[in-house]
């Protein structure tokens, strides 16, 4: 068991055991849903691992209009969190923007997986790897095959075409 947990934490970008990898409860009172794959919890931005959802207008980032289905993805995330009896997360490092990378769970189910199953996000496992969560990553990859032709452009490509400064 200890070896398995150690490997999990190594996958979390080598963060210290005491700082990362512990499942923690999230209190919805202190939560703001930013978009389909990002929340702010107690002033800490958290980006979901394994999924990329359509973008929303954010003038600070150079996006002056919503990507199609961006509002749908945000509302889906908000509803899943609001309807859950228990919301937890496991932190796993930071991204290049300083956001904490997390797997967020609603009633024990990975929210990234739910988003991909609903057809509201592209999987990112094939690009970023499993981040130390091979079982969740495998399930996300399998779920992505349920919707081979999403009705919106991959957010990565949309960002490249639509960012204005």
C-alpha positions as CSV (number, residue, x, y, z in Angstrom):
1,X,0.0,0.0,0.0
2,X,2.7,2.5,0.9
3,X,4.6,1.8,-2.3
4,X,1.5,2.3,-4.4
5,X,0.8,5.7,-2.6
6,X,4.5,6.7,-3.1
7,X,4.2,6.0,-6.8
8,X,1.0,8.0,-6.9
9,X,2.8,11.0,-5.4
10,X,5.8,10.6,-7.7
11,X,3.3,10.9,-10.6
12,X,2.1,14.2,-9.1
13,X,5.2,15.9,-10.5
14,X,7.3,14.9,-7.5
15,X,5.5,17.1,-5.0
16,X,6.0,16.3,-1.3
17,X,3.8,13.7,0.3
18,X,2.7,16.2,3.0
19,X,1.6,18.8,0.4
20,X,0.0,16.9,-2.4
21,X,-2.0,13.8,-3.0
22,X,-4.3,13.8,0.0
23,X,-8.0,13.7,-0.7
24,X,-9.6,16.8,0.8
25,X,-13.2,17.8,1.3
26,X,-14.3,20.9,-0.5
27,X,-16.9,23.3,1.1
28,X,-19.2,24.6,-1.7
29,X,-19.7,27.9,0.2
30,X,-16.1,28.9,-0.7
31,X,-16.3,27.6,-4.3
32,X,-16.7,29.6,-7.6
33,X,-17.1,27.8,-10.9
34,X,-15.0,29.7,-13.5
35,X,-15.7,27.5,-16.5
36,X,-16.2,23.8,-17.3
37,X,-12.7,22.7,-16.1
38,X,-11.7,25.4,-13.6
39,X,-12.9,26.4,-10.2
40,X,-11.6,28.8,-7.5
41,X,-11.7,27.5,-4.0
42,X,-10.8,29.8,-1.2
43,X,-9.0,32.1,-3.7
44,X,-7.0,29.2,-5.1
45,X,-7.6,28.5,-8.8
46,X,-7.9,24.8,-9.5
47,X,-7.7,23.2,-13.0
48,X,-9.1,19.8,-13.5
49,X,-6.8,17.1,-14.8
50,X,-7.7,15.0,-17.8
51,X,-10.2,17.3,-19.6
52,X,-10.3,20.5,-21.5
53,X,-13.7,22.2,-21.9
54,X,-14.7,25.0,-24.3
55,X,-13.5,28.5,-23.4
56,X,-15.6,31.4,-22.0
57,X,-15.0,35.1,-22.7
58,X,-12.1,36.3,-20.6
59,X,-10.7,39.7,-21.7
60,X,-7.7,39.3,-19.3
61,X,-6.6,36.3,-21.3
62,X,-7.5,37.8,-24.7
63,X,-10.7,35.9,-25.4
64,X,-13.5,38.4,-26.3
65,X,-16.3,35.9,-27.0
66,X,-17.4,32.4,-25.8
67,X,-16.5,29.3,-27.6
68,X,-19.6,27.3,-28.5
69,X,-20.7,25.0,-25.7
70,X,-18.6,26.9,-23.1
71,X,-21.6,28.0,-21.1
72,X,-23.0,24.5,-21.3
73,X,-19.8,23.0,-19.9
74,X,-19.7,25.6,-17.1
75,X,-23.4,24.9,-16.2
76,X,-22.8,21.2,-16.2
77,X,-19.9,21.5,-13.8
78,X,-21.9,23.9,-11.5
79,X,-24.8,21.5,-11.5
80,X,-22.8,18.4,-10.8
81,X,-21.1,20.1,-7.9
82,X,-24.3,21.6,-6.5
83,X,-26.1,18.3,-6.7
84,X,-23.4,16.2,-5.0
85,X,-23.6,15.3,-1.4
86,X,-19.8,15.2,-1.1
87,X,-17.2,17.1,-3.1
88,X,-13.5,16.2,-2.7
89,X,-10.3,16.8,-4.6
90,X,-6.8,15.5,-4.8
91,X,-4.2,18.2,-5.7
92,X,-1.3,17.2,-8.0
93,X,1.0,20.1,-8.7
94,X,0.6,23.4,-10.5
95,X,0.3,24.3,-14.2
96,X,2.2,27.0,-16.0
97,X,-0.4,29.6,-15.0
98,X,0.0,28.8,-11.3
99,X,-3.4,27.0,-11.0
100,X,-3.4,23.9,-8.7
101,X,-4.0,20.8,-10.8
102,X,-6.7,18.6,-9.3
103,X,-8.9,15.6,-9.7
104,X,-12.3,16.8,-8.3
105,X,-14.7,14.1,-7.2
106,X,-18.5,14.4,-6.9
107,X,-19.8,11.7,-4.6
108,X,-16.6,9.8,-5.3
109,X,-16.8,10.0,-9.1
110,X,-14.2,12.0,-11.1
111,X,-15.8,15.1,-12.5
112,X,-13.4,15.1,-15.4
113,X,-14.7,11.7,-16.4
114,X,-18.3,12.9,-16.1
115,X,-17.6,15.9,-18.3
116,X,-16.0,13.7,-21.0
117,X,-18.9,11.2,-20.7
118,X,-21.3,14.0,-21.2
119,X,-19.5,15.1,-24.4
120,X,-18.6,18.5,-23.0
121,X,-14.8,18.3,-23.0
122,X,-11.9,16.8,-24.8
123,X,-9.6,14.4,-23.0
124,X,-6.1,15.6,-22.3
125,X,-4.6,12.3,-21.1
126,X,-3.2,11.6,-24.5
127,X,-1.2,14.8,-24.4
128,X,-0.3,15.2,-20.6
129,X,-0.3,11.6,-19.5
130,X,-2.0,10.1,-16.5
131,X,-0.4,12.4,-13.9
132,X,-0.1,9.5,-11.5
133,X,-3.8,8.4,-11.8
134,X,-3.7,5.6,-14.3
135,X,-7.1,4.2,-13.5
136,X,-8.9,7.5,-13.9
137,X,-6.9,8.3,-17.0
138,X,-7.8,5.0,-18.6
139,X,-11.5,5.6,-17.9
140,X,-11.3,9.1,-19.4
141,X,-9.7,7.7,-22.5
142,X,-12.4,5.0,-22.9
143,X,-15.1,7.7,-22.3
144,X,-13.7,9.9,-25.0
145,X,-14.5,7.2,-27.5
146,X,-18.2,7.7,-26.7
147,X,-18.1,11.0,-28.5
148,X,-15.6,10.8,-31.4
149,X,-17.0,13.9,-33.1
150,X,-17.8,16.6,-30.5
151,X,-19.9,19.6,-31.8
152,X,-17.2,22.1,-30.9
153,X,-13.5,22.6,-31.8
154,X,-10.8,21.3,-29.5
155,X,-10.3,24.2,-27.0
156,X,-6.5,24.0,-27.5
157,X,-7.0,24.8,-31.2
158,X,-9.8,27.3,-30.6
159,X,-7.5,29.2,-28.2
160,X,-4.7,29.4,-30.8
161,X,-7.1,30.9,-33.4
162,X,-9.1,33.2,-31.2
163,X,-6.7,34.8,-28.7
164,X,-6.3,38.6,-29.2
165,X,-4.0,40.9,-27.5
